Amino acid sequence: MKLFFHIGLYFLMIGNTFRKFTKWNVLKTLIFKEIDDLIIRSFGIVAFISFFVGGVVAIQTALNIENPLLPGNLVGFATRQSVILEFAPTFISIIMAGKVGSFITSSIGTMRVTEQIDALEVMGINTHNYLIFPKLVALLLYPFLITFAMFLGIIGGYFVSIYGGFSTSYDFIQGIQLDFRIYHLFYAYVKTILFAFILATIPSYHGYYMKGGALDVGKASTLSFVWTSVVIIIVNYIVTQLLLS
């Protein structure tokens, strides 16, 4: 029963986010700030993880296809499929649930604890729109971050395969091109857009409705990460069933 209450409150929060908009000159400044905090400052960690995990995928693939009857381009093919279909959109989103999600929850939760949200409401500002809408707009750029992760994941797999002696440059590139389907990119970006919405709203919910003091901000951030990750995994399963089955 408590879960349904939270779900109802969550959707009510989303509805209020798109009502009584803040003045554009204020909203514009908030949006650019959120783009810097949530997207631009995430490029470093995404680049690091993407490159090395792409390399690990290539190594594991190569070590499991030692049969000489298997084609040499299989390493490049498997790396591309793993990175585009699952690693970049899903794995990176779970990492971002820890980085971006915790940041959103702690920043809004701190405002709740210090009564800044109450002060904004006294001034007649729709705090849902003021705090959450800029995050939603900023995370519309999230597909660009995932595209960057896809690119670096494949590049990481390429370098590890070539310099580790697991594949030739020709075979790896041929594997990347083998049986390429645009629909797989469509599937990946559908997931990415849904994950972006989840990353913006669930952490915001936990920050906005948190109760307690400064110590509880950390607890809310942890709870936010757990629930965001769980919902991402469930949505990933549902979308995969609907689009790839």
Salt bridges, closest charged atoms under 4 A:
GLU34 OE2 - LYS135 NZ 2.91
ASP36 OD2 - ARG41 NE 3.24
ASP37 OD2 - LYS33 NZ 2.82
ASP37 OD1 - ARG41 NH1 3.92
GLU86 OE1 - LYS191 NZ 3.37
ASP118 OD1 - ARG112 NH1 3.25
ASP179 OD2 - ARG181 NH2 3.53
